[in-house]
Amino acid sequence: MMIPLITPRWTRRELLSRLMYGIAFSTLTGSLMMVTGCQQEPAVSTESPDSPAPGASVETVNASPLSARAFPPKPEGVFKIGLITPGSTQSDTAWSKQAYDGVQKVVAETGATMTPPIESPAAAEVEGALRNLAQDGNQLIFLHGSEYDAAAAAVAPSFPNTTFVVTGGRTEAPNLTPIRFEAGGATFLAGMVAGTMTKTGKIACVGASEIPIVKTSFENFTAGAKAVSPKVEVRVVFTGDEKDIAKAKQQTEALLADGVDVVQHNANDAGRGVAQAIEGKPKTYFMGANADQSDLATGQNLGSFILDVPNAFLAVGKRVAAGEGDGKSVSAGLAERAVYFQFNPRFAGVVPKFLKDKLVAAERDIIAGKVPLKK
């Protein structure tokens, strides 16, 4: 919108007087500038007070407190959130998308802004990515995977005003918070389902990377299966790459050819390959991981063990945004309904009632600490 120009109503004499005064003032100030311009100005240092002395190492500078470092000031009132995931936040519905959805929940409830997520960084790039996010003013950074714990622990001390949250992490610090999903209870229940539903006595687990959190989930799955069927055979294979859908499909087809009839995956996006291998094959069952995956292999999908990542992120995000972050770990398990097993609604009539009753009783015992689980 144009703002109208308002011109003062002066008489001709007033206008002439003001014009003459302006010329005289301009001449006087110009003369003064010429005189002072001939004088030598004092040297102005271009170095900040915090600049290192000659010979000082970069490591020494980087190790200084954030308050003493010359980062651009953060915009007042803006709370920025960063996210690093091992897979695509759109196609990897079993894992990475849950983290994205969690940050979106924090944004919706706190008014924060989300920096575009960093997806699938190489291991050697994670520390650098973290430093860039922190220097860019992200006050909260979620790292969705236990494989990022070491990088977060290395970077966090340099940025005390940034809170780092690691899913499945182990390290605690004033600004480093691990979220520990006690998924063992849910995977134990999933194993009970597989051990009951198998007709061949052979079931399997397909993972991606052989990281501790995945291996532990398979151990608890195996324990659950053997709790209901002591002689059941449990095969475990890994693709080595959570994006290798083709390899997961190939491995699953080999398992089916060997008599396996129930397959639980924990391979993130590669889990789609497991579903593809099973879909359309009679008397075989697929089981999803981490999220409700009832949309995969729908004709043979028994259900999924679920981690409620979005609500866990929301709880931590709200606390940090309110200035109440303390670096203490957040544990979430069956008792908090943060993890659970969910049957595929389409299979409601296939799963026998006695199995459902067993799961209810087992869940009660797990919460009471009566069932030993791997952690």
N, C-alpha and C positions, 0 to 999 in steps of 0.2 A: 504494500500500500504506500503511495506517495504521501509524504508529509508536506503540507502547504508552507511556502516560504512567507514569513511575516516580516514586512519591511517597516522600520520605524518611520513615522511621519515627521521629518525635519523640515525646517524652513530653508530657503536657499542660503541665507547667511550662516545658519548653523552648519549646513553641509560643507560650505567653503571653509569655515573655521576648523572643522574636524579634519578636513583634507590637509590643510597646511600644517596642523599639529602632527599628523601622521608622517609627513615628509621630514619634518625637523627631527622627530624621534628616531626615524630610520637612519638618518645621516649620523646622528650621535652614536647610536649603537654600533653602526658599521665601523666608525673610527675606533671605538673601544676594542672591537674584535681584531682589528688590524694590529693594534698595539700589543694586546695579550697574545696574539697568534705568533708573534716573534719570539716569545719566551719559550724556553724548553720545558716541556711537560715532564713531570716525574714518571719514571718507569713503572708500569703496572704489571704485576706478576700474573701470568696465565695459569699458574699451578694452583690447585686447590690446597687448602691447609692440610688435607689428608693425603696428598700425593706422596709416593714413596721417595725416600732419599736415593740419590744415585747409587746403583748397585743393589738396591733392595729387590728381593725376589717377588715374582707375581703371586706365588703361593702365600706369602706373608700378607699381601694386600687382600687377596680373596678370603683369607681367614679372619679378617677383621669383622667386628660386629656390623650388622646391617645398618644400624643407626649412624655409623661413621662413614658409610659409603655413599658415593655421589650418584644414587639412582634418581630418575625423574620422580617428582612428587606424585603420589597417587591422587586421582581426582576425588575430591571430598564427596562422601556419600555413595561412592560406587564400590560394590563388593564383587570382585571378580573370582570366578572359579575355573580352574583348569582340570583337564582329565587326560589320562594316558591309559590306553587299553591294548591288550594283546591282539585284538581282532577288529573287524569292522563293527561300528556301532549301529549299523543298519542290518546287515545280513547275518551277523553272529548273534542270533536271538537267544542262544543258550547262555551267553556270558556277557559279551561286550555291550550289547544293547541294553541289558539290565542296568549297567553303570550309567549309560547315557540317560536312560529314563530316570534314574535316581537323581542325577544332577539337575535334570529338568524339574523335578519335584522341589528341589531346594530353591531353584530360581523362581518358581511359581509362588512359593510361600515366603520368601525373604526379599524378593525384588532384586536379587543379584543378577549379574550378567555372566554368560558362559562363553569362555574362549573356545574357538573351534577345537575339538578333541584331536589329540595326537594318537594315531592308530598304528599298531604293529611296528613300533620302532625297533631297530636292531639293538641287541643288548649293549653294544658299545656306545650307542647314541642316547641312552636313557638319561644319564647324568647331565649331559649337555642340554637335553630337552627340558629337564627339570629346572636347571639354572635359568634358561631362557624364560620359562613360564613365571618363575619367581621374580626375575628382574623386570618383567613386563607388568608387574603389579597384581598378579593373581595372589589373593590372600589365602585361598584354600585350593589345594591340588589333590585330587583323588588319583591314586594309582591302583588300577583294578587287577591285581594279581600278586601272589606271594613272590614271584620272580623279581619284583621291583623293590623288595625290602632293602637289599643292600645299597642300591642306588639312592633311595630315599634317606637311609641312615647316613650316607656319605655327604649328601647335599644339605640336609636340614640344618646342621649347625651354622652354616653360613647365612641362613635366612631366618632368624628367630621370629620375625614378624609374619612369616608364612606358615600355615599349618598343612602338613602333609599327612594324608590318610591312605593306608595301604590295606587293601582287602587281602586277608590271609597273612598279614605281616606278623612279625615276631618282635620287632624292635620298638621300644617305647622311649620317648623323650618328651620334653615340655611342649614341643611343636610337632611331634610325630606320633600319630595315633593308629594302631592296628585295629581293623575290624575282623574279629575272628568268628566266622560262622562255624558253629559246632555241627557241621553237616553229617557227622558220623551217625547220629540218630536217624536221620532221614535215609541215608544210604543203607543202613542196617535194615530198615523197613522195606526198602526196595529189594534188597537181597531176599528177604522173606517171601516177597511176592514172586520173584523169579524162581526160587527154590520150590515153591508150591505149584506154580503153573507149568514147569517143564515136564514134558512127557518122556524125553530121552535121557534125562539125568545129566545133561550137559548144558551149561550156560556160559556166557562170556561177558567180558568188559572190554570196550575199545576206548583207549585214551589217545591224547595227542602227545604232549610233552610229558616226560617222566619226572614231573615235579612232585614234591612231597604231598601237597594238598590233594592231588589226583590219586596218587598211589595209596594214600590213607583212605580215601573214599572207596577204593576198590577192596581194600582189606576189610572194611566194615561191611561192604556189600557181601563179600564172601562169608563173613561171620554170620550175617543174617540168613543167608541161604542155607548154611550148614546147621543153623539152629532149628530149621524145620525139616531139612533133608540132609542128614549127616554124610551120606555117600555121594552127594552131588559133586560133579566135576566142574570147576570154575577155571576157564581160560582167560588170560589177560594179554592183550596186545596193545602196542602203541604205534601211531602213524609217524610220530616225530615232528609233525607239522599240523597245527590246528586249522590250516586253510586247505589241506590236501584232501578234498572231498573224494576224489577218485581213488586214492589209496585206501581211505576208510571203507569205501564200498568194496574194493577188491579184497581187503582183509576180512570183511564180514562175510562175503560170499564164500571164502575159503573155510571160515568157521561153520557156516551152515552146511557146507558139503561134508564136513567132518562130524555132523550130527548135532551141533549146537542148535537149540530152538528158542532160546531167549537171550537177547543181547542188550545190555545196559551200556550206554555210551557216556563218556565225560570228555568229549573231544572238541568242545566249542563248535565252531562252524563246520568242522569235518564230520560232526555227528549226522549231518544231512546225508552223507554217503552211507552211513549205517542204515538209516531209514530207507534209502533208495534200494539197498540190497535186500531188505526184508519185505518191502511193500509188494503185494501180489503173490507172495509165497505162502501157501496154506500151512497152518500148524506151526508158524513161527511168530515170535513176538518181539516188539521193539519197546525200549524204555528210555524216556527222555531225561535230561539232566539240567539242573539249576533253574530252569524256568518251565512254565506249562507248555509242553511241546505236543499237545494233543493234535496239532495240525500236521504232524509228520507221521507217515505210515499209518494213517488214520484207521485203516482196516485191521491193523494188528498192533495197535499202540495200547499197552496196558496202563501206562501212566508215567508220571515223572516225579523225581525228587526235586524239591523246589527250595531255593534260597531267596528270601524276600530282600533282595539287594536294594531296590528303590527306597523302601521305608527305612532301612538301616542307614543309607546315605542321608536321607532326610533328617533323621534324628541327630546325626553327627553334624551335618551342615547347619542346622538351626542353632546348635549349641555354639559352633565356632563363629557364626555370623553375629551372635549375641555377645561375643567376647568371653565365652565361658569354656573354651577349649582348654584341656589340661594335659593332653598327651596320654591319658590312661586308655588302655585297650577297651574295646567294646566287644562283649561276648554276646552272641545271639544263637539260640538253639531251639529245641522243641518246646521248651517251657514258655518261651516268648512268642511262639508261632512264627519265628523268623526262618525256620527250616521245617519242612514237613514233606510227607509223601502224598501225592494226589492221584487218585485213579482217573483214567480217562472216562468221562461221562458216557461215552459211546459203548464202553465195556461194562457198564453197571450190571448187566444181566449175565455176563460171562464169569466174573469173579465170584467164587462161592462165598456164602455168608460166613462160614466158619473161618475163612481167611481174613475177612474184614474184622471179625471179632478178635482174632489173634493179634492183628495189628494194633487194635485199640488197647489191648492188654499190654502188648510189648511197649507201646509208646508210654504208657503209664509207668512201666518198670524202668524205662530208660531215663525218664525225668526224675524218678526217685533214686537213680544211681545204682540200680540193681543189675544193670547190664554193662559189662566192661566193654569200652569202646577204644579204638585206636585214636590218638589225637596228634 
